[in-house]
Amino acid sequence: MDIKLKCPVCGRELSDMGKTLQCSGGHSFDRARQGYVNLLPVQFKHSLDPGDTAEMLKARRRFLDGGSYETICKSVLSAMKQYAPKNPRVLDIGCGEGYYTAKLRADMPGDYIGIDISKEGARMACSRDKGILFLVATASRLPIADSQLDCVCAMFSLLLPEEYARVLKKGGCVVEVTVGSDHLRELKSIIYDEVFPQDKHPAECTELFDEALRQEYRYELVLDNPSLRDLLMMTPHFWRIRKDKREMLEATDSLRLTVNYWVRVLVRK
Ligand SMILES: C[S@@+](CC[C@H](N)C(=O)[O-])C[C@H]1O[C@@H](n2cnc3c(N)ncnc32)[C@H](O)[C@@H]1O
């Protein structure tokens, strides 16, 4: 792994000592049995167990392994192939259980790091690909030295322009996937009495980046009952849905859904 990491406590460079990552300031972080390293000091946690829960991550894994979002992964790859160099150094922000991180590396080999604030996410992600370094860390204080990366991917995740610009090389890119206004609209219209369009276009960040691509995608999906339950569980809708509506969805045999998303590429100035 050629990407220089920095200590989340004091900012000094971290050296890989095999079973631990250590800095010259005396801070040391053990590699877990599964291979991930926890670089999220307790003082940066907003809760005991931040991020997606084990239940959500398991549902996400089942759903994604069913191939329903493979098209999304292909759109990200196509953007990466256009804007990132061969053998790129890539960071996947909010990597979850590692579906996209592993698929991207399989198609576009390079040095990959996946970061998630959820320890369970990093733990599960390790089983996808042992060649990827998965870290428990927060996107708002990346444990990565300046100007290290060719590409930062943020799939349905956070966009923090200043922090991503810091870790990218000049000419490196952010590939970002955000939901479009029609995304899963059929599901939302069952869950909510009123559905408001939710085109999550992030703030312009022209001082740091040039926008190289902004493309909308749309396709249809027919989900069977188990996949529908998993989709519900892996999204925040699960926590908001009323009991009667959940029961209704749990009894639905199949549902036709719109998948609608945007891929945006920002190139570091
Ligand atoms: C909607 S999920 C997307 C997961 C994955 N990119 C995918 O599409 O399958 C968002 C992920 O971001 C993680 N997350 C939330 N806040 C975070 C933060 N501040 N830093 C890093 N990860 C975070 C969550 O734990 C969750 O796994």
The ligand as an SDF file (V2000), in Angstrom:
LIG
                    3D

 27 29  0  0  0  0  0  0  0  0999 V2000
  -26.0490    5.1100    2.5190 C   0  0  0  0  0  0  0  0  0  0  0  0
  -24.7000    4.1980    3.1300 S   0  0  0  0  0  0  0  0  0  0  0  0
  -23.8030    3.8970    1.6360 C   0  0  0  0  0  0  0  0  0  0  0  0
  -22.8550    2.7400    1.7510 C   0  0  0  0  0  0  0  0  0  0  0  0
  -22.1340    2.3640    0.4370 C   0  0  0  0  0  0  0  0  0  0  0  0
  -21.4370    3.4880   -0.1570 N   0  0  0  0  0  0  0  0  0  0  0  0
  -23.1320    1.7860   -0.5240 C   0  0  0  0  0  0  0  0  0  0  0  0
  -23.6450    2.5400   -1.3550 O   0  0  0  0  0  0  0  0  0  0  0  0
  -23.4210    0.5940   -0.4020 O   0  0  0  0  0  0  0  0  0  0  0  0
  -23.7110    5.4610    3.9160 C   0  0  0  0  0  0  0  0  0  0  0  0
  -22.5210    4.8960    4.6670 C   0  0  0  0  0  0  0  0  0  0  0  0
  -21.7820    6.0050    5.2060 O   0  0  0  0  0  0  0  0  0  0  0  0
  -21.3530    5.6730    6.5150 C   0  0  0  0  0  0  0  0  0  0  0  0
  -21.1020    6.9420    7.2140 N   0  0  0  0  0  0  0  0  0  0  0  0
  -22.0050    7.7890    7.7740 C   0  0  0  0  0  0  0  0  0  0  0  0
  -21.3820    8.8630    8.2970 N   0  0  0  0  0  0  0  0  0  0  0  0
  -20.0490    8.7120    8.0380 C   0  0  0  0  0  0  0  0  0  0  0  0
  -18.8840    9.4890    8.3120 C   0  0  0  0  0  0  0  0  0  0  0  0
  -18.9620   10.6580    8.9610 N   0  0  0  0  0  0  0  0  0  0  0  0
  -17.6930    9.0310    7.9010 N   0  0  0  0  0  0  0  0  0  0  0  0
  -17.5820    7.8370    7.2510 C   0  0  0  0  0  0  0  0  0  0  0  0
  -18.6550    7.0550    6.9650 N   0  0  0  0  0  0  0  0  0  0  0  0
  -19.8650    7.4930    7.3410 C   0  0  0  0  0  0  0  0  0  0  0  0
  -22.4660    4.8090    7.0860 C   0  0  0  0  0  0  0  0  0  0  0  0
  -22.0410    3.9880    8.1500 O   0  0  0  0  0  0  0  0  0  0  0  0
  -22.8840    4.0050    5.8440 C   0  0  0  0  0  0  0  0  0  0  0  0
  -22.2060    2.7790    5.7460 O   0  0  0  0  0  0  0  0  0  0  0  0
  1  2  1  0
  2  3  1  0
  2 10  1  0
  3  4  1  0
  4  5  1  0
  5  6  1  0
  5  7  1  0
  7  8  2  0
  7  9  1  0
 10 11  1  0
 11 12  1  0
 11 26  1  0
 12 13  1  0
 13 14  1  0
 13 24  1  0
 14 15  1  0
 14 23  1  0
 15 16  2  0
 16 17  1  0
 17 18  1  0
 17 23  2  0
 18 19  1  0
 18 20  2  0
 20 21  1  0
 21 22  2  0
 22 23  1  0
 24 25  1  0
 24 26  1  0
 26 27  1  0
M  CHG  2   2   1   9  -1
M  END
$$$$
